[in-house]
């Protein structure tokens, strides 16, 4: 059993003893700590907390514990039921709530669940707030309310429609153009909440032909729920049969979007953001942000459109912070996470689908031909296992000095930008591992970058 406590929430496998799995006692403790933090620091007069969940098998059990605890802490709960992460984020702002909790383990397998914690802006807690929640939970320094001060529960199932309506209202979403294109669309929603809201979104966008795969929200994931190419063989096979113009795949909480070309090939999860950003920048020139481990292609298209690109530390909260600091018009992460401030500061696959279909309709091209219009890069992902006695920070410091003739960024590990690619080294916070991400114009060159750095690490560590 596994229980992982971090500044962004609590994540674990269901069951086990206290502190050794995501069990009822730990769920109550962590929820009470979050409630204590919100009550002490909230910037609003609201007493509401929004709660939404994905379709995991454990979801209802976790939901009842979280809702009951929040009520016991004297907070009012708006329970929106089965909902995506971006739907829950939007519901916080629409309700003018003090915060929100999303019950989802994102792309993790079915035995996992998690509590993701939001502030009154519908955004994830920052590092200081998250650390304080962890401390309150550890100390159990929370007090439950007397009977006359218990919170009130409201059930509201209207937020899927409100989310879709907000997407349709975006200036760069052209519903008439999408209708006129008469697209046939295939979707894989991994038997979670995407199976409810994605078909409804497509219908609202005027898409009449939808090939549905795994759209029953029962939490029984038919394949590994992380939308990586090796997990998407079913929809790829469907596309190869000529059944659709484009395929969309979402993860269980619908904040990541993968796109499949009409011939069954992968558009590339890294290129979800690149493509949508390029469309946005053509109509709304400005700046962009992604994390240090995301493709250089976003920087290239941003420069081409006259904007400035900024790299942020890995993590959605870091990307959002950098987007606000640079007034970015779009940003996100290379895992298919699109953050479009005109909607809200959260990764949102619905926004991505609507903007992508609009662009596809207006360019009147195939998905595979659209993909060819972007710079071609390949990312390699590796890691090196070290021993606990090795000074990982010391290794990274030596690497940084060794490559100081190149552009080096050390806000999150060490990233070295070469003329023809880059290498990003990040240490694990839980084990003696250095993760090594590299990118270049060919797969061979990306691997060569990684191999050279790995050999350098071995030399420094004397292993």
C-alpha positions as CSV (number, residue, x, y, z in Angstrom):
1,X,0.0,0.0,0.0
2,X,1.1,3.5,-0.7
3,X,0.3,6.9,0.7
4,X,2.0,10.0,-0.7
5,X,1.6,13.4,1.1
6,X,2.5,16.4,-0.9
7,X,1.8,20.1,-1.0
8,X,-0.8,19.6,-3.8
9,X,-2.8,17.0,-1.8
10,X,-2.8,13.4,-0.6
11,X,-2.6,10.5,-3.0
12,X,-2.6,6.8,-2.3
13,X,-3.8,3.3,-3.0
14,X,-7.1,2.4,-1.4
15,X,-6.9,0.3,1.8
16,X,-4.2,-0.6,4.2
17,X,-3.4,0.5,7.8
18,X,-3.3,4.2,8.9
19,X,-0.5,6.0,7.2
20,X,0.0,3.1,4.8
21,X,-2.6,3.6,2.1
22,X,-5.5,5.9,1.4
23,X,-7.9,4.8,4.1
24,X,-10.8,6.6,5.8
25,X,-8.9,7.9,8.8
26,X,-6.2,9.5,6.7
27,X,-8.9,11.0,4.3
28,X,-10.7,12.6,7.3
29,X,-7.4,13.9,8.8
30,X,-6.2,15.5,5.6
31,X,-9.7,16.9,4.8
32,X,-9.9,18.5,8.3
33,X,-6.4,19.9,7.9
34,X,-7.4,21.5,4.6
35,X,-10.6,22.9,6.1
36,X,-8.6,24.4,9.0
37,X,-6.2,26.1,6.5
38,X,-9.1,27.5,4.4
39,X,-10.9,28.9,7.4
40,X,-7.8,30.6,8.7
41,X,-6.6,32.1,5.4
42,X,-9.6,32.5,3.0
43,X,-9.9,35.8,1.1
44,X,-13.6,35.6,0.8
45,X,-16.7,35.7,3.0
46,X,-17.9,32.5,1.5
47,X,-18.2,29.4,3.6
48,X,-18.6,27.1,0.6
49,X,-16.3,24.3,-0.5
50,X,-17.0,22.6,-3.9
51,X,-16.4,18.9,-4.1
52,X,-16.3,16.9,-7.4
53,X,-15.0,13.5,-8.2
54,X,-14.0,11.3,-11.1
55,X,-15.6,7.9,-11.7
56,X,-13.2,5.7,-9.8
57,X,-14.5,2.7,-8.0
58,X,-13.5,4.2,-4.6
59,X,-14.9,7.6,-5.5
60,X,-18.2,7.4,-3.6
61,X,-16.5,6.1,-0.4
62,X,-14.0,8.9,-0.5
63,X,-16.6,11.4,-1.4
64,X,-18.8,10.6,1.6
65,X,-15.8,10.9,3.9
66,X,-14.7,14.2,2.5
67,X,-18.1,15.8,2.4
68,X,-18.9,14.6,6.0
69,X,-15.7,15.9,7.3
70,X,-16.1,19.3,5.7
71,X,-19.6,19.6,7.1
72,X,-18.2,18.6,10.5
73,X,-15.7,21.4,10.2
74,X,-18.5,23.9,9.8
75,X,-18.1,24.4,6.1
76,X,-20.9,24.4,3.6
77,X,-20.5,21.9,0.7
78,X,-21.6,22.2,-2.9
79,X,-21.3,18.6,-4.1
80,X,-21.3,18.6,-7.9
81,X,-20.9,14.8,-8.1
82,X,-19.2,13.2,-11.1
83,X,-17.2,16.0,-12.6
84,X,-13.9,16.7,-14.3
85,X,-11.0,18.5,-12.7
86,X,-11.5,21.6,-14.8
87,X,-15.3,21.5,-14.2
88,X,-14.6,21.5,-10.4
89,X,-12.1,24.4,-10.8
90,X,-14.7,26.5,-12.7
91,X,-17.4,25.6,-10.2
92,X,-15.3,27.1,-7.4
93,X,-15.2,30.5,-9.1
94,X,-18.8,30.3,-10.3
95,X,-20.0,29.6,-6.8
96,X,-17.7,32.3,-5.4
97,X,-16.6,29.5,-3.0
98,X,-13.7,29.5,-0.5
99,X,-12.1,26.5,-2.1
100,X,-12.6,23.1,-3.6
101,X,-11.5,19.5,-3.4
102,X,-11.2,17.2,-6.5
103,X,-11.3,13.5,-5.8
104,X,-9.2,12.0,-8.5
105,X,-5.8,10.3,-8.9
106,X,-5.6,11.6,-12.4
107,X,-3.8,9.1,-14.7
108,X,-3.0,6.6,-12.0
109,X,-4.5,3.1,-12.1
110,X,-7.9,2.2,-10.5
111,X,-6.5,1.3,-7.1
112,X,-5.4,4.9,-6.6
113,X,-7.4,7.9,-5.5
114,X,-6.4,11.4,-4.3
115,X,-7.6,14.7,-2.8
116,X,-6.5,17.6,-4.9
117,X,-6.9,20.9,-3.1
118,X,-8.0,24.2,-4.5
119,X,-8.1,27.8,-3.3
120,X,-10.9,30.4,-3.8
121,X,-9.6,31.0,-7.4
122,X,-10.2,27.4,-8.3
123,X,-6.4,26.9,-8.5
124,X,-4.1,24.5,-6.7
125,X,-2.7,25.6,-3.4
126,X,0.8,27.1,-3.5
127,X,3.8,25.6,-1.7
128,X,3.4,27.5,1.5
129,X,-0.3,26.7,1.8
130,X,0.3,23.1,1.0
131,X,3.1,22.7,3.5
132,X,0.8,24.2,6.2
133,X,-1.9,21.7,5.4
134,X,0.6,18.9,5.8
135,X,1.7,20.3,9.2
136,X,-1.9,20.7,10.5
137,X,-2.6,17.1,9.4
138,X,0.6,15.8,11.1
139,X,-0.2,17.7,14.4
140,X,-3.9,17.0,14.1
141,X,-4.4,20.6,15.1
142,X,-8.0,21.0,14.0
143,X,-11.3,21.4,15.8
144,X,-14.7,20.1,14.7
145,X,-17.8,22.3,14.9
146,X,-20.6,22.1,17.5
147,X,-24.0,20.8,16.4
148,X,-25.3,24.3,15.8
149,X,-22.4,25.3,13.6
150,X,-22.3,22.2,11.2
151,X,-22.2,23.0,7.5
152,X,-25.0,22.6,5.0
153,X,-24.9,20.3,2.0
154,X,-26.1,21.3,-1.5
155,X,-26.2,18.9,-4.4
156,X,-25.8,20.6,-7.8
157,X,-25.6,18.7,-11.0
158,X,-25.6,21.7,-13.4
159,X,-21.9,22.3,-13.7
160,X,-21.2,20.1,-16.8
161,X,-23.6,22.3,-18.8
162,X,-22.1,25.4,-17.2
163,X,-18.6,24.3,-18.2
164,X,-19.7,23.5,-21.7
165,X,-21.5,26.8,-22.1
166,X,-18.3,28.6,-20.9
167,X,-16.3,26.8,-23.6
168,X,-18.8,27.7,-26.3
169,X,-18.7,31.3,-25.2
170,X,-14.9,31.6,-25.8
171,X,-14.1,34.1,-28.6
172,X,-11.8,31.8,-30.4
173,X,-14.3,28.8,-30.4
174,X,-16.3,28.9,-33.7
175,X,-19.2,26.6,-33.3
176,X,-20.6,27.4,-36.8
177,X,-17.3,26.6,-38.4
178,X,-17.1,23.2,-36.6
179,X,-20.7,22.4,-37.6
180,X,-20.0,23.2,-41.2
181,X,-16.9,21.0,-41.3
182,X,-19.2,18.0,-40.5
183,X,-16.4,16.2,-38.6
184,X,-16.5,12.6,-37.5
185,X,-14.8,12.3,-34.1
186,X,-13.6,9.2,-32.2
187,X,-13.2,9.4,-28.4
188,X,-11.7,7.3,-25.7
189,X,-12.7,8.4,-22.2
190,X,-11.3,5.5,-20.3
191,X,-14.6,4.8,-18.5
192,X,-14.5,7.9,-16.4
193,X,-16.2,11.3,-16.3
194,X,-15.0,12.2,-19.8
195,X,-17.5,9.7,-21.0
196,X,-20.3,12.0,-19.7
197,X,-19.0,15.4,-20.6
198,X,-17.0,14.9,-23.9
199,X,-20.0,13.5,-25.9
200,X,-22.1,16.4,-24.6
201,X,-19.5,18.9,-25.6
202,X,-19.2,17.5,-29.1
203,X,-23.0,17.6,-29.5
204,X,-23.0,21.2,-28.4
205,X,-20.2,21.9,-30.9
206,X,-22.4,20.5,-33.7
207,X,-20.5,17.2,-34.2
208,X,-23.0,14.7,-35.2
209,X,-20.9,11.6,-35.8
210,X,-19.1,10.4,-32.7
211,X,-17.4,7.0,-32.4
212,X,-17.3,6.2,-28.6
213,X,-14.8,4.0,-26.9
214,X,-15.0,3.4,-23.1
215,X,-17.5,6.1,-22.2
216,X,-19.2,4.2,-19.4
217,X,-18.3,6.1,-16.2
218,X,-17.8,3.0,-14.0
219,X,-14.1,3.4,-13.0
220,X,-13.1,0.1,-14.7
221,X,-10.3,1.4,-16.8
222,X,-10.0,-0.8,-20.0
223,X,-6.3,0.1,-20.3
224,X,-3.7,2.0,-18.5
225,X,-5.4,5.4,-18.0
226,X,-2.4,7.5,-18.8
227,X,-2.9,8.7,-22.4
228,X,0.4,7.5,-23.9
229,X,0.8,5.9,-27.3
230,X,1.4,2.4,-26.0
231,X,-2.0,2.5,-24.2
232,X,-4.0,3.8,-27.1
233,X,-4.1,0.9,-29.5
234,X,-7.9,0.5,-29.5
235,X,-8.6,4.0,-30.8
236,X,-5.6,3.9,-33.1
237,X,-7.0,0.7,-34.7
238,X,-10.4,2.4,-35.0
239,X,-8.9,5.4,-36.8
240,X,-6.9,3.2,-39.2
241,X,-10.3,1.8,-40.4
242,X,-11.2,5.3,-41.6
243,X,-13.9,5.7,-39.0
244,X,-13.2,9.4,-38.0
245,X,-11.4,12.6,-39.0
246,X,-9.8,13.0,-35.6
247,X,-9.5,11.1,-32.3
248,X,-9.5,12.5,-28.8
249,X,-8.3,10.7,-25.7
250,X,-8.6,12.1,-22.1
251,X,-7.4,10.8,-18.8
252,X,-9.8,10.0,-15.9
253,X,-10.2,13.6,-14.7
254,X,-10.1,15.2,-18.2
255,X,-7.3,17.7,-17.7
256,X,-5.0,16.0,-20.3
257,X,-5.7,15.7,-24.0
258,X,-4.1,13.4,-26.5
259,X,-5.0,13.6,-30.2
260,X,-5.0,10.8,-32.8
261,X,-4.6,11.5,-36.5
262,X,-7.1,10.3,-39.1
263,X,-4.6,7.5,-40.2
264,X,-4.3,6.2,-36.6
265,X,-0.9,7.8,-35.9
266,X,-0.2,9.8,-32.8
267,X,-0.4,13.6,-33.1
268,X,1.9,13.6,-30.1
269,X,0.9,14.6,-26.6
270,X,3.6,17.2,-26.6
271,X,2.0,18.8,-29.7
272,X,-1.5,19.2,-28.2
273,X,-0.4,22.4,-26.5
274,X,1.8,23.4,-29.5
275,X,-1.1,23.2,-32.0
276,X,-3.7,24.9,-29.8
277,X,-1.2,27.6,-28.9
278,X,-0.3,28.3,-32.5
279,X,-4.0,28.8,-33.3
280,X,-4.5,31.1,-30.3
281,X,-1.3,33.1,-31.1
282,X,-2.5,33.7,-34.7
283,X,-5.6,35.5,-33.3
284,X,-4.4,36.8,-30.0
285,X,-0.6,37.6,-30.1
286,X,1.2,37.3,-26.8
287,X,3.4,35.2,-24.6
288,X,3.4,31.5,-23.7
289,X,4.6,29.3,-20.9
290,X,5.3,25.6,-20.5
291,X,7.5,23.6,-18.1
292,X,11.2,22.9,-18.5
293,X,10.6,19.3,-19.7
294,X,8.2,20.3,-22.5
295,X,9.0,20.5,-26.1
296,X,11.0,23.3,-27.7
297,X,8.4,23.5,-30.4
298,X,6.2,25.8,-28.3
299,X,9.1,28.3,-28.0
300,X,9.5,28.1,-31.8
301,X,5.9,28.8,-32.7
302,X,5.8,31.6,-30.0
303,X,8.8,33.3,-31.6
304,X,7.3,32.9,-35.0
305,X,4.1,34.6,-33.9
306,X,6.0,37.5,-32.3
307,X,5.6,36.5,-28.6
308,X,7.9,35.6,-25.8
309,X,8.2,32.1,-24.4
310,X,9.0,31.4,-20.7
311,X,10.0,28.0,-19.2
312,X,8.6,27.3,-15.7
313,X,9.5,24.7,-13.1
314,X,7.6,21.4,-13.5
315,X,4.2,21.4,-11.9
316,X,0.9,23.1,-12.9
317,X,1.0,25.6,-10.0
318,X,4.5,26.8,-11.3
319,X,3.3,27.1,-14.8
320,X,0.3,29.2,-13.7
321,X,2.5,31.4,-11.6
322,X,4.8,32.1,-14.6
323,X,1.8,32.6,-16.9
324,X,0.4,35.3,-14.6
325,X,3.9,37.0,-14.2
326,X,4.3,37.2,-18.0
327,X,0.7,37.8,-19.0
328,X,0.8,34.7,-21.1
329,X,-2.2,34.2,-23.4
330,X,-1.8,30.4,-23.3
331,X,0.4,27.9,-21.6
332,X,0.4,24.4,-20.1
333,X,2.5,21.2,-20.0
334,X,3.7,18.8,-22.6
335,X,1.5,16.0,-21.2
336,X,-1.4,17.4,-23.1
337,X,-2.4,19.9,-20.5
338,X,-3.7,23.2,-22.0
339,X,-4.2,26.2,-19.7
340,X,-6.1,29.0,-21.4
341,X,-6.6,32.1,-19.2
342,X,-9.5,33.4,-21.3
343,X,-11.3,30.4,-19.7
344,X,-9.5,29.7,-16.4
345,X,-6.1,28.9,-15.0
346,X,-6.3,25.2,-15.1
347,X,-5.6,22.4,-17.5
348,X,-8.7,21.8,-19.5
349,X,-9.2,19.1,-22.2
350,X,-12.6,20.6,-23.2
351,X,-11.1,23.9,-24.0
352,X,-8.4,22.0,-26.0
353,X,-10.9,20.0,-28.0
354,X,-13.0,23.1,-28.9
355,X,-10.0,25.2,-30.0
356,X,-8.4,22.4,-31.9
357,X,-11.6,21.6,-33.8
358,X,-12.1,25.2,-34.6
359,X,-8.6,25.4,-36.1
360,X,-9.0,22.2,-38.0
361,X,-12.3,23.4,-39.5
362,X,-10.8,26.7,-40.6
363,X,-7.6,25.3,-42.0
364,X,-9.6,22.7,-44.0
365,X,-6.8,20.1,-43.7
366,X,-6.3,16.7,-42.2
367,X,-5.0,16.2,-38.7
368,X,-1.8,14.5,-40.0
369,X,-1.1,17.4,-42.4
370,X,-1.7,19.9,-39.6
371,X,0.9,18.1,-37.5
372,X,3.5,18.5,-40.3
373,X,3.3,22.2,-40.1
374,X,5.0,22.3,-36.6
375,X,8.7,21.9,-35.9
376,X,9.7,18.3,-35.5
377,X,11.3,17.2,-32.2
378,X,11.7,14.0,-30.3
379,X,11.9,13.6,-26.5
380,X,13.8,10.8,-24.7
381,X,13.1,10.0,-21.1
382,X,15.7,8.2,-19.0
383,X,16.8,7.9,-15.4
384,X,19.9,6.8,-13.5
385,X,19.7,5.0,-10.1
386,X,22.3,6.1,-7.6
387,X,23.0,5.1,-4.0
388,X,21.7,7.0,-1.0
389,X,25.2,8.0,-0.1
390,X,25.8,9.9,-3.3
391,X,25.3,13.7,-3.2
392,X,22.8,14.3,-6.0
393,X,22.8,18.1,-5.5
394,X,26.6,18.0,-5.8
395,X,26.4,16.1,-9.1
396,X,23.9,18.6,-10.5
397,X,26.1,21.4,-9.4
398,X,29.1,19.9,-11.3
399,X,27.0,19.3,-14.4
400,X,25.9,22.9,-14.3
401,X,29.5,24.2,-14.2
402,X,30.6,21.8,-16.9
403,X,28.1,23.2,-19.4
404,X,28.2,26.8,-18.4
405,X,29.1,27.8,-22.0
406,X,25.5,26.9,-22.9
407,X,22.3,28.4,-21.7
408,X,21.6,26.7,-18.3
409,X,18.4,27.0,-16.2
410,X,18.5,25.8,-12.6
411,X,15.0,26.8,-11.3
412,X,14.1,23.1,-11.2
413,X,17.1,20.8,-11.4
414,X,19.4,21.6,-14.3
415,X,18.4,22.2,-17.9
416,X,21.1,22.7,-20.6
417,X,20.0,24.3,-23.9
418,X,22.2,23.3,-26.8
419,X,21.8,24.8,-30.3
420,X,20.1,21.6,-31.5
421,X,18.3,20.4,-28.4
422,X,18.3,20.3,-24.6
423,X,18.8,18.0,-21.6
424,X,16.9,18.4,-18.3
425,X,18.0,16.7,-15.1
426,X,15.7,16.5,-12.1
427,X,16.3,14.7,-8.9
428,X,13.6,12.6,-7.2
429,X,12.4,13.9,-3.8
430,X,11.8,10.4,-2.5
431,X,14.7,8.2,-3.8
432,X,18.3,8.6,-5.1
433,X,17.3,8.9,-8.8
434,X,18.1,11.6,-11.4
435,X,15.5,11.7,-14.2
436,X,17.0,12.8,-17.5
437,X,14.8,14.3,-20.2
438,X,16.3,15.2,-23.6
439,X,15.0,16.6,-26.9
440,X,16.4,17.0,-30.3
441,X,15.4,17.0,-34.0
442,X,15.9,13.2,-34.2
443,X,15.3,10.4,-31.8
444,X,19.0,9.4,-32.2
445,X,20.3,12.8,-31.3
446,X,17.9,13.0,-28.2
447,X,19.3,9.6,-27.0
448,X,22.8,10.7,-27.7
449,X,22.3,13.8,-25.5
450,X,21.0,11.6,-22.7
451,X,23.7,9.0,-23.0
452,X,26.4,11.7,-22.8
453,X,24.9,13.2,-19.7
454,X,24.5,9.7,-18.1
455,X,28.1,8.9,-18.7
456,X,29.1,12.3,-17.2
457,X,27.0,11.5,-14.1
458,X,28.7,8.1,-13.7
459,X,32.1,9.7,-14.0
460,X,31.3,12.3,-11.4
461,X,29.7,9.8,-9.0
462,X,32.5,7.3,-9.7
463,X,30.1,4.4,-10.5
